[in-house]
Amino acid sequence: MTDPEYIASTRKVYDFSAAHYASAVGTTVTAAFERPIDRAILNALAEDLVAVDHARVLDIGCGVGRVTAYLHERGLDVRGVDLSPEMIAIARSAHPHLAFDVAPMTELPVENDSLVAAVLWYSIIHTPPAALSDVWDELARVLSRNGRVLLGFQAGDNDDVQRENAYGSSTTMTWYRHNIDDVVQSVERAGLAMRARIWRRAELAHETSPQAFLIFQRQS
């Protein structure tokens, strides 16, 4: 089956730029890229789940494993998955004690009803709004009853920013700033109910739009 163009282009760009990305952003969560409130959201999820027996957590769109490692350090049984083999290669090198797989968000390598939580930390920023329902349907498949989803993304009015020759890859890639209300409605249509909604303004040097953080829970 041929991947949609947005998946193919995203994989190509991040495969090309993986080493540069790891050098610029790092392989761990730091104050340079996560504000205290961002880290508090991750901490709250970990605290909520750490007492759950056999709590399997998947960091989807994990890149070089920054958030995967952060959640592991807080006691969670977490593994990472990303569509870029080169990003996963760096994640495995940086965090050899953790497990990582190569797969797109719409074809997760886990069984039905097997996850207590899924984290998509800026993982949908290259996914067109019209394609998000495929992501939510896959999450509904893999989450156990009452399973949680944490989303972090750049917020806007479904506007997009296209960058030609992204990261020097000779490929055009699009960044989407998703409308928060639209995201909530589309996730809820997949059977996941919203538990928390947090918005903050752009504060870090690299941010050009507000940041949104949403937590959902599977209902059935």
Contacts in CASP RR format, 6 or more apart in sequence:
PFRMAT RR
TARGET T0000
AUTHOR 0000-0000-0000
METHOD contacts of the structure
MODEL  1
MTDPEYIASTRKVYDFSAAHYASAVGTTVTAAFERPIDRAILNALAEDLV
AVDHARVLDIGCGVGRVTAYLHERGLDVRGVDLSPEMIAIARSAHPHLAF
DVAPMTELPVENDSLVAAVLWYSIIHTPPAALSDVWDELARVLSRNGRVL
LGFQAGDNDDVQRENAYGSSTTMTWYRHNIDDVVQSVERAGLAMRARIWR
RAELAHETSPQAFLIFQRQS
3 11 0 8 1.000
3 104 0 8 1.000
4 131 0 8 1.000
6 126 0 8 1.000
6 127 0 8 1.000
6 128 0 8 1.000
6 131 0 8 1.000
6 174 0 8 1.000
7 83 0 8 1.000
7 104 0 8 1.000
7 106 0 8 1.000
9 171 0 8 1.000
9 172 0 8 1.000
9 173 0 8 1.000
10 83 0 8 1.000
10 84 0 8 1.000
10 126 0 8 1.000
10 173 0 8 1.000
11 83 0 8 1.000
11 84 0 8 1.000
12 169 0 8 1.000
12 171 0 8 1.000
13 166 0 8 1.000
13 167 0 8 1.000
13 169 0 8 1.000
13 171 0 8 1.000
13 173 0 8 1.000
14 21 0 8 1.000
14 63 0 8 1.000
14 82 0 8 1.000
14 83 0 8 1.000
14 84 0 8 1.000
14 86 0 8 1.000
14 87 0 8 1.000
15 84 0 8 1.000
15 85 0 8 1.000
15 86 0 8 1.000
15 87 0 8 1.000
16 86 0 8 1.000
16 167 0 8 1.000
16 168 0 8 1.000
16 169 0 8 1.000
16 171 0 8 1.000
17 166 0 8 1.000
17 167 0 8 1.000
17 168 0 8 1.000
17 169 0 8 1.000
18 64 0 8 1.000
18 84 0 8 1.000
18 86 0 8 1.000
18 87 0 8 1.000
18 89 0 8 1.000
18 90 0 8 1.000
19 86 0 8 1.000
19 90 0 8 1.000
20 167 0 8 1.000
21 63 0 8 1.000
21 64 0 8 1.000
21 87 0 8 1.000
21 167 0 8 1.000
22 64 0 8 1.000
22 90 0 8 1.000
22 94 0 8 1.000
25 33 0 8 1.000
25 64 0 8 1.000
25 66 0 8 1.000
26 64 0 8 1.000
26 66 0 8 1.000
27 64 0 8 1.000
27 65 0 8 1.000
27 66 0 8 1.000
27 69 0 8 1.000
27 90 0 8 1.000
27 91 0 8 1.000
27 94 0 8 1.000
27 95 0 8 1.000
28 66 0 8 1.000
28 69 0 8 1.000
28 70 0 8 1.000
29 39 0 8 1.000
29 42 0 8 1.000
29 66 0 8 1.000
29 67 0 8 1.000
29 69 0 8 1.000
29 70 0 8 1.000
32 204 0 8 1.000
33 204 0 8 1.000
33 206 0 8 1.000
34 42 0 8 1.000
35 200 0 8 1.000
35 203 0 8 1.000
35 204 0 8 1.000
37 198 0 8 1.000
37 200 0 8 1.000
38 211 0 8 1.000
38 213 0 8 1.000
39 70 0 8 1.000
41 150 0 8 1.000
41 198 0 8 1.000
41 213 0 8 1.000
41 215 0 8 1.000
42 67 0 8 1.000
42 70 0 8 1.000
42 71 0 8 1.000
42 74 0 8 1.000
42 119 0 8 1.000
42 121 0 8 1.000
42 150 0 8 1.000
43 74 0 8 1.000
45 71 0 8 1.000
45 117 0 8 1.000
45 119 0 8 1.000
45 148 0 8 1.000
45 150 0 8 1.000
45 215 0 8 1.000
46 71 0 8 1.000
46 74 0 8 1.000
46 75 0 8 1.000
46 76 0 8 1.000
47 74 0 8 1.000
48 148 0 8 1.000
49 55 0 8 1.000
49 57 0 8 1.000
49 76 0 8 1.000
49 116 0 8 1.000
49 117 0 8 1.000
49 148 0 8 1.000
50 74 0 8 1.000
50 75 0 8 1.000
50 76 0 8 1.000
52 116 0 8 1.000
54 77 0 8 1.000
54 116 0 8 1.000
55 76 0 8 1.000
55 77 0 8 1.000
55 116 0 8 1.000
55 117 0 8 1.000
56 77 0 8 1.000
56 79 0 8 1.000
56 110 0 8 1.000
56 114 0 8 1.000
56 115 0 8 1.000
56 116 0 8 1.000
57 71 0 8 1.000
57 76 0 8 1.000
57 77 0 8 1.000
57 78 0 8 1.000
57 79 0 8 1.000
57 115 0 8 1.000
57 116 0 8 1.000
57 117 0 8 1.000
57 118 0 8 1.000
57 119 0 8 1.000
58 78 0 8 1.000
58 79 0 8 1.000
58 80 0 8 1.000
58 81 0 8 1.000
58 108 0 8 1.000
58 110 0 8 1.000
58 115 0 8 1.000
58 117 0 8 1.000
58 118 0 8 1.000
58 119 0 8 1.000
58 142 0 8 1.000
59 65 0 8 1.000
59 67 0 8 1.000
59 68 0 8 1.000
59 71 0 8 1.000
59 78 0 8 1.000
59 79 0 8 1.000
59 80 0 8 1.000
59 81 0 8 1.000
59 119 0 8 1.000
59 121 0 8 1.000
60 80 0 8 1.000
60 81 0 8 1.000
60 105 0 8 1.000
60 108 0 8 1.000
60 118 0 8 1.000
60 119 0 8 1.000
60 120 0 8 1.000
60 123 0 8 1.000
61 80 0 8 1.000
61 81 0 8 1.000
61 82 0 8 1.000
61 83 0 8 1.000
61 105 0 8 1.000
61 120 0 8 1.000
61 121 0 8 1.000
61 123 0 8 1.000
62 68 0 8 1.000
62 80 0 8 1.000
62 81 0 8 1.000
62 82 0 8 1.000
62 87 0 8 1.000
62 88 0 8 1.000
62 91 0 8 1.000
62 100 0 8 1.000
63 82 0 8 1.000
63 84 0 8 1.000
63 87 0 8 1.000
63 88 0 8 1.000
63 90 0 8 1.000
63 91 0 8 1.000
64 87 0 8 1.000
64 90 0 8 1.000
64 91 0 8 1.000
64 94 0 8 1.000
65 80 0 8 1.000
65 91 0 8 1.000
65 94 0 8 1.000
65 95 0 8 1.000
65 98 0 8 1.000
65 100 0 8 1.000
67 119 0 8 1.000
67 121 0 8 1.000
68 78 0 8 1.000
68 79 0 8 1.000
68 80 0 8 1.000
68 91 0 8 1.000
68 95 0 8 1.000
68 98 0 8 1.000
68 100 0 8 1.000
69 94 0 8 1.000
69 95 0 8 1.000
69 98 0 8 1.000
71 78 0 8 1.000
71 119 0 8 1.000
72 78 0 8 1.000
72 95 0 8 1.000
72 97 0 8 1.000
72 98 0 8 1.000
78 98 0 8 1.000
78 119 0 8 1.000
79 98 0 8 1.000
79 99 0 8 1.000
79 100 0 8 1.000
79 101 0 8 1.000
80 91 0 8 1.000
80 98 0 8 1.000
80 99 0 8 1.000
80 100 0 8 1.000
80 101 0 8 1.000
81 100 0 8 1.000
81 101 0 8 1.000
81 102 0 8 1.000
81 103 0 8 1.000
81 108 0 8 1.000
81 109 0 8 1.000
82 88 0 8 1.000
82 91 0 8 1.000
82 100 0 8 1.000
82 102 0 8 1.000
82 103 0 8 1.000
83 102 0 8 1.000
83 103 0 8 1.000
83 104 0 8 1.000
83 105 0 8 1.000
84 102 0 8 1.000
85 102 0 8 1.000
88 100 0 8 1.000
88 101 0 8 1.000
88 102 0 8 1.000
91 98 0 8 1.000
91 100 0 8 1.000
92 98 0 8 1.000
92 100 0 8 1.000
101 109 0 8 1.000
103 109 0 8 1.000
105 120 0 8 1.000
105 123 0 8 1.000
105 124 0 8 1.000
105 127 0 8 1.000
105 135 0 8 1.000
105 138 0 8 1.000
106 134 0 8 1.000
106 135 0 8 1.000
106 138 0 8 1.000
107 138 0 8 1.000
108 138 0 8 1.000
108 141 0 8 1.000
108 142 0 8 1.000
110 142 0 8 1.000
111 142 0 8 1.000
112 141 0 8 1.000
112 142 0 8 1.000
113 141 0 8 1.000
113 142 0 8 1.000
113 143 0 8 1.000
113 144 0 8 1.000
113 145 0 8 1.000
114 142 0 8 1.000
114 144 0 8 1.000
115 142 0 8 1.000
115 143 0 8 1.000
115 144 0 8 1.000
115 147 0 8 1.000
116 143 0 8 1.000
116 144 0 8 1.000
116 147 0 8 1.000
116 148 0 8 1.000
117 143 0 8 1.000
117 147 0 8 1.000
117 148 0 8 1.000
117 149 0 8 1.000
117 150 0 8 1.000
118 139 0 8 1.000
118 142 0 8 1.000
118 143 0 8 1.000
118 148 0 8 1.000
118 149 0 8 1.000
118 150 0 8 1.000
119 149 0 8 1.000
119 150 0 8 1.000
120 135 0 8 1.000
120 149 0 8 1.000
120 150 0 8 1.000
120 151 0 8 1.000
120 152 0 8 1.000
120 153 0 8 1.000
121 150 0 8 1.000
121 152 0 8 1.000
122 152 0 8 1.000
122 153 0 8 1.000
122 154 0 8 1.000
123 152 0 8 1.000
123 153 0 8 1.000
124 132 0 8 1.000
124 135 0 8 1.000
124 151 0 8 1.000
124 152 0 8 1.000
124 153 0 8 1.000
124 176 0 8 1.000
124 178 0 8 1.000
125 153 0 8 1.000
125 154 0 8 1.000
125 175 0 8 1.000
125 176 0 8 1.000
126 173 0 8 1.000
126 174 0 8 1.000
126 175 0 8 1.000
126 176 0 8 1.000
127 135 0 8 1.000
127 176 0 8 1.000
128 174 0 8 1.000
128 176 0 8 1.000
129 158 0 8 1.000
129 176 0 8 1.000
129 178 0 8 1.000
129 179 0 8 1.000
129 182 0 8 1.000
132 178 0 8 1.000
132 183 0 8 1.000
132 186 0 8 1.000
133 186 0 8 1.000
133 189 0 8 1.000
133 190 0 8 1.000
136 186 0 8 1.000
136 187 0 8 1.000
136 189 0 8 1.000
136 190 0 8 1.000
136 192 0 8 1.000
137 190 0 8 1.000
139 149 0 8 1.000
139 190 0 8 1.000
139 192 0 8 1.000
139 218 0 8 1.000
140 190 0 8 1.000
140 191 0 8 1.000
140 192 0 8 1.000
140 218 0 8 1.000
143 149 0 8 1.000
143 192 0 8 1.000
143 218 0 8 1.000
144 218 0 8 1.000
145 218 0 8 1.000
145 220 0 8 1.000
146 217 0 8 1.000
146 218 0 8 1.000
146 219 0 8 1.000
147 217 0 8 1.000
147 218 0 8 1.000
148 195 0 8 1.000
148 215 0 8 1.000
148 216 0 8 1.000
148 217 0 8 1.000
148 218 0 8 1.000
149 187 0 8 1.000
149 192 0 8 1.000
149 214 0 8 1.000
149 215 0 8 1.000
149 216 0 8 1.000
149 217 0 8 1.000
149 218 0 8 1.000
150 213 0 8 1.000
150 214 0 8 1.000
150 215 0 8 1.000
151 183 0 8 1.000
151 187 0 8 1.000
151 212 0 8 1.000
151 213 0 8 1.000
151 214 0 8 1.000
151 215 0 8 1.000
151 216 0 8 1.000
152 211 0 8 1.000
152 212 0 8 1.000
152 213 0 8 1.000
152 214 0 8 1.000
153 178 0 8 1.000
153 183 0 8 1.000
153 211 0 8 1.000
153 212 0 8 1.000
154 175 0 8 1.000
154 176 0 8 1.000
154 177 0 8 1.000
154 178 0 8 1.000
154 207 0 8 1.000
154 208 0 8 1.000
154 209 0 8 1.000
154 210 0 8 1.000
154 211 0 8 1.000
154 212 0 8 1.000
155 177 0 8 1.000
155 178 0 8 1.000
155 179 0 8 1.000
155 180 0 8 1.000
155 199 0 8 1.000
155 209 0 8 1.000
155 210 0 8 1.000
155 211 0 8 1.000
155 212 0 8 1.000
156 177 0 8 1.000
156 178 0 8 1.000
156 179 0 8 1.000
156 180 0 8 1.000
156 209 0 8 1.000
156 210 0 8 1.000
157 177 0 8 1.000
157 179 0 8 1.000
158 176 0 8 1.000
158 177 0 8 1.000
158 178 0 8 1.000
158 179 0 8 1.000
158 182 0 8 1.000
159 176 0 8 1.000
159 177 0 8 1.000
160 174 0 8 1.000
160 175 0 8 1.000
160 176 0 8 1.000
160 177 0 8 1.000
161 174 0 8 1.000
161 175 0 8 1.000
161 177 0 8 1.000
162 172 0 8 1.000
162 173 0 8 1.000
162 174 0 8 1.000
162 175 0 8 1.000
163 172 0 8 1.000
163 173 0 8 1.000
163 174 0 8 1.000
163 175 0 8 1.000
164 172 0 8 1.000
165 171 0 8 1.000
165 172 0 8 1.000
166 172 0 8 1.000
166 173 0 8 1.000
177 209 0 8 1.000
178 212 0 8 1.000
180 197 0 8 1.000
180 199 0 8 1.000
180 212 0 8 1.000
180 214 0 8 1.000
183 212 0 8 1.000
183 214 0 8 1.000
184 194 0 8 1.000
184 197 0 8 1.000
184 214 0 8 1.000
187 194 0 8 1.000
187 214 0 8 1.000
187 216 0 8 1.000
188 194 0 8 1.000
188 216 0 8 1.000
191 218 0 8 1.000
191 219 0 8 1.000
191 220 0 8 1.000
192 216 0 8 1.000
192 217 0 8 1.000
192 218 0 8 1.000
192 219 0 8 1.000
193 216 0 8 1.000
193 217 0 8 1.000
193 219 0 8 1.000
194 214 0 8 1.000
194 215 0 8 1.000
194 216 0 8 1.000
195 215 0 8 1.000
195 216 0 8 1.000
195 217 0 8 1.000
196 213 0 8 1.000
196 214 0 8 1.000
196 215 0 8 1.000
197 212 0 8 1.000
197 213 0 8 1.000
197 214 0 8 1.000
197 215 0 8 1.000
198 212 0 8 1.000
198 213 0 8 1.000
198 214 0 8 1.000
199 210 0 8 1.000
199 211 0 8 1.000
199 212 0 8 1.000
199 213 0 8 1.000
200 210 0 8 1.000
200 211 0 8 1.000
201 210 0 8 1.000
201 211 0 8 1.000
202 208 0 8 1.000
202 209 0 8 1.000
202 210 0 8 1.000
202 211 0 8 1.000
END
